[in-house]
């Protein structure tokens, strides 16, 4: 069974998720209404420090990153490029493998749920993001999750 071609939108019941991750750092997942520059810009400006080096593929939505204050490098998946060593030191500095790994983990984690309502998808994404960022699994996840819940819980004035 093949899905529809093209990019999803919230209206088409396949909302896009913008993912940003610092190598070795924190993950940010943001559910978006569509994949337009005016939609992703506020999320990018909130999550990424101005002047940062941003690695993406060559999707046109990212073309304004330099004008938004970021250094931008790309890999061209269409030409079979997935990583590039720009300075010849044997290390592929330009790649999107970190976020591609996140997408793989997220799909595997969501698969058993066999489809999630748009109403609940933000909660699933937030839980996955928190799980990734505390870097714990299984029972070792309990203490960091309780800490996150208790810190963010509203307090009664009394």
Rosetta blueprint (number, residue, H / E / L):
1 X L
2 X L
3 X L
4 X L
5 X L
6 X L
7 X L
8 X L
9 X L
10 X L
11 X L
12 X L
13 X L
14 X L
15 X L
16 X L
17 X E
18 X E
19 X E
20 X E
21 X E
22 X L
23 X L
24 X L
25 X L
26 X L
27 X E
28 X E
29 X E
30 X E
31 X E
32 X L
33 X L
34 X L
35 X L
36 X L
37 X H
38 X H
39 X H
40 X H
41 X H
42 X H
43 X H
44 X H
45 X H
46 X H
47 X H
48 X L
49 X L
50 X L
51 X L
52 X L
53 X E
54 X E
55 X E
56 X E
57 X E
58 X L
59 X L
60 X H
61 X H
62 X H
63 X L
64 X L
65 X L
66 X H
67 X H
68 X H
69 X L
70 X L
71 X E
72 X E
73 X E
74 X E
75 X E
76 X L
77 X H
78 X H
79 X H
80 X L
81 X L
82 X L
83 X E
84 X E
85 X L
86 X L
87 X L
88 X L
89 X L
90 X L
91 X L
92 X L
93 X L
94 X E
95 X E
96 X L
97 X H
98 X H
99 X H
100 X H
101 X H
102 X H
103 X H
104 X H
105 X H
106 X H
107 X H
108 X H
109 X H
110 X H
111 X H
112 X L
113 X L
114 X L
115 X L
116 X L
117 X L
118 X H
119 X H
120 X H
121 X H
122 X H
123 X H
124 X H
125 X H
126 X H
127 X H
128 X H
129 X H
130 X H
131 X H
132 X H
133 X H
134 X H
135 X L
136 X L
137 X L
138 X H
139 X H
140 X H
141 X H
142 X H
143 X H
144 X H
145 X H
146 X H
147 X H
148 X H
149 X H
150 X H
151 X H
152 X H
153 X L
154 X L
155 X L
156 X L
157 X L
158 X L
